[in-house]
Amino acid sequence: MNFFEQQHQARRQTRTLVILFALAVIAIVVAVNIVAAVLWIWAQGGRLSGAHFYPKGFFATNTVITLGLIVGGTLIEMFNLRDGGDAVAQMAGGRMVSPASQDLQEKRLLNVVAEMALASGIACPKVYVLDRERAINAFAAGYTANEAVVAVTRGAISRLTRDELQGVVAHEFSHILNGDMRLNVRLIGVLFGIQMIASFGQHLMNFGTRFSGPRSRDDKGPSLQLIMLALGIALFLIGYIGVFFGRLIKSAVSRQREFLADASSVQFTRNPGGIGGALRKIGGLSREMKPGSRIDHPNAEQLSHLFLGASRPSLISGMFATHPPIAVRLRRIYGKSVELLDAPEMAEAGATAAMLPDIPFIASGFTEGAPVSAATAPSIEFGRSIVEKIRLAPELDGAVRDPQAACAVVYALLLERGAGRDRQIQQIQQLIGDTQQAALAAYLAESIDRLPKNARLPLLDLTMPALKQLSDADRAKLLAAVERLIAADNKITLTEFVLQTILTRRLDARAGRATPVRFAGPAALKQECATLLSLVAHIAVSTANQAPDETPLDAFMRGAARCPELGLSPSDLSAVSMIRFAQVRTALDRVNQLAPLAKPALIKSLLAAAGEADILPLATADLLRAICAALEAPMPPAVAATYTDCALSDE
């Protein structure tokens, strides 16, 4: 799968959203003015006289008030959603699952989410459970992958097998990786805005039924109370223009993305029975008038485009349906029609893999939808192996789930082996003023030493849900302590740079904000790209088992050849002594402002400089992993393979 292409398509759909929103606004404004004109004539007793029958500014005032309601409603809702994924999950009635939860179903869910995050190389998202929802459903929400959340209903974690739950989570990770989430959150605000007229009309109706003004015998035409009541009814009905366009926008944005996410789930998990089994259970429950995927929360309609399955039954099918029919989705997954599961097979907490018939996966089933390349799919096996490895060390398994202990894990990852460790522990104690946390870091460092080297960055990823529970002040304190600890010896190692880059990208004040696109192609950032390419070339040659005559210049030019639009020459290679990590950070910040479709060319260039091997040396893979994190991109296959191939080794 080309994730950058899908992110580009998501941005294009944002433009479609803007166009449909503009059409909805125009239709509502016109309708309001027509209704206001008719009511004005009615209020005047039907008498038409004079060239200026309507008061001065009549239509302009109607238009301004209408636009004020729509735009104001949109801005207010967007402000309410400023916390991104957390705000959306809470809006749906979700409860955040503590990383230290002891509930067996919740622990299984946390492990499945962690495995998927490790496999894709993105920050492990927070997890929410919709406790009151007995249906099988889920959604992912957020503005960026760094602050994404995954929300799952209680019915899903109690009715689904582990494989099915993994298929559902993989489906939601597709929305994270493909850039769907930001569009979906914006859509919530837009829909709220264009439906404000209906809400205003309802208030007018309520006020009109209670209002009773004085009226003389000489008054002609309808009473003010009747006019207000009629205007309220008219605006309420006009508001359903917003509902109409809202359904149209949702269907235009949502349905094809669901097909893509289903296909991604199969490719990620290598198991069509995962997402397929979950959909079969949803279809079987719905057929027997059971909850199916129905969400009972009052905000279900507003959030319907986010969910895995239709949150409310739709009386209008076809172009206005927010989700494709279950039967069509199953046919694309399996390549043929399959039966839905009956309700007795799905007793609470009793679902097992044996309940699902063994239906072979027919790869051609995706020819109708969006194909997914196996070469770019995350490795679930890698994620699972790392989680299992961490669980074998109970002290680490507990530490990554507690916010303060997770800080100690970060400090422990920065500790060097050997004689310098005691000095560093003293520095940590001085920097943070906490003797116990410094001692915990020293203790955890011993456990980390026993992990394979390529499990250390994944360990950092596992701390993210706990670290994100820290207050903004505590996050800033942690990042400042890490920076001072790294600078204490007046040098920065590659390991320190990689750790700091990933931490900063995922925890600093900008972590939840979308990066604006300011550069159409790499050519606009020639110097920054040359800096990154030079660094990768030097690291690759110094750590790889290359041919004896391989030089950094050879690696640099090999990478430059993969991105000819940069126009790089041998003179653009920076000497290793001239590369400063502060310069690299600045380059990463600017390169992250490239358009989504421009990033793959740079990443391919960096991979070429790294040697284009199926499995990279760990130091090179760590550097590329940090660069991908800075660019908000999933790990390339060669980088992922480095961690997968030796996940349980000490090499």
Stockholm file with secondary structure:
# STOCKHOLM 1.0

chainA/1-651         MNFFEQQHQARRQTRTLVILFALAVIAIVVAVNIVAAVLWIWAQGGRLSGAHFYPKGFFATNTVITLGLIVGGTLIEMFNLRDGGDAVAQMAGGRMVSPASQDLQEKRLLNVVAEMALASGIACPKVYVLDRERAINAFAAGYTANEAVVAVTRGAISRLTRDELQGVVAHEFSHILNGDMRLNVRLIGVLFGIQMIASFGQHLMNFGTRFSGPRSRDDKGPSLQLIMLALGIALFLIGYIGVFFGRLIKSAVSRQREFLADASSVQFTRNPGGIGGALRKIGGLSREMKPGSRIDHPNAEQLSHLFLGASRPSLISGMFATHPPIAVRLRRIYGKSVELLDAPEMAEAGATAAMLPDIPFIASGFTEGAPVSAATAPSIEFGRSIVEKIRLAPELDGAVRDPQAACAVVYALLLERGAGRDRQIQQIQQLIGDTQQAALAAYLAESIDRLPKNARLPLLDLTMPALKQLSDADRAKLLAAVERLIAADNKITLTEFVLQTILTRRLDARAGRATPVRFAGPAALKQECATLLSLVAHIAVSTANQAPDETPLDAFMRGAARCPELGLSPSDLSAVSMIRFAQVRTALDRVNQLAPLAKPALIKSLLAAAGEADILPLATADLLRAICAALEAPMPPAVAATYTDCALSDE
#=GR chainA/1-651 SS CCHHHHHHHHHHHHHHHHHHHHHHHHHHHHHHHHHHHHHHHHHTTTCCCSTTCSCTTHHHHHHHHHHHHHHHHHHHHHHHTTTTHHHHHHHTTCEECCTTCCCHHHHHHHHHHHHHHHHHTSCCCEEEEETTCCSCCEEEECSSGGGCEEEEEHHHHHHSCHHHHHHHHHHHHHHHHTTHHHHHHHHHHHHHHHTHHHHHHHHHHHHHHHCCCCCCTTCCSCCHHHHHHHHHHHHHHHHHHHHHHHHHHHHHHHHHHHHHHHHHHHHHHTCHHHHHHHHHHHHHHHHTTSCTTCCCSTTTTTTGGGSSSCSSCCSSCGGGCSSCCHHHHHHHHHSSCCCCCCGGGGCTTCCCGGGSCCCCCCGGGGGGSCCCCGGGSCCHHHHHHHHHHHHTSHHHHHHTTSHHHHHHHHHHHHCCSSTHHHHHHHHHHHHHCCHHHHHHHHHHHHHHHTSCGGGHHHHHHHTHHHHTTSCHHHHHHHHHHHHHHHHTTTCCCHHHHHHHHHHHHHHSTTTTSCCCCCBSSGGGGHHHHHHHHHHHHHHHHHHSCCCTTCCHHHHHHHHHHTCGGGCCCGGGCCCGGGCCHHHHHHHHHHHTTBCGGGHHHHHHHHHHHHTCCSSCCHHHHHHHHHHHHHTTCCCCHHHHHHHHHTTTSCC
#=GC SS_cons         CCHHHHHHHHHHHHHHHHHHHHHHHHHHHHHHHHHHHHHHHHHTTTCCCSTTCSCTTHHHHHHHHHHHHHHHHHHHHHHHTTTTHHHHHHHTTCEECCTTCCCHHHHHHHHHHHHHHHHHTSCCCEEEEETTCCSCCEEEECSSGGGCEEEEEHHHHHHSCHHHHHHHHHHHHHHHHTTHHHHHHHHHHHHHHHTHHHHHHHHHHHHHHHCCCCCCTTCCSCCHHHHHHHHHHHHHHHHHHHHHHHHHHHHHHHHHHHHHHHHHHHHHHTCHHHHHHHHHHHHHHHHTTSCTTCCCSTTTTTTGGGSSSCSSCCSSCGGGCSSCCHHHHHHHHHSSCCCCCCGGGGCTTCCCGGGSCCCCCCGGGGGGSCCCCGGGSCCHHHHHHHHHHHHTSHHHHHHTTSHHHHHHHHHHHHCCSSTHHHHHHHHHHHHHCCHHHHHHHHHHHHHHHTSCGGGHHHHHHHTHHHHTTSCHHHHHHHHHHHHHHHHTTTCCCHHHHHHHHHHHHHHSTTTTSCCCCCBSSGGGGHHHHHHHHHHHHHHHHHHSCCCTTCCHHHHHHHHHHTCGGGCCCGGGCCCGGGCCHHHHHHHHHHHTTBCGGGHHHHHHHHHHHHTCCSSCCHHHHHHHHHHHHHTTCCCCHHHHHHHHHTTTSCC
//
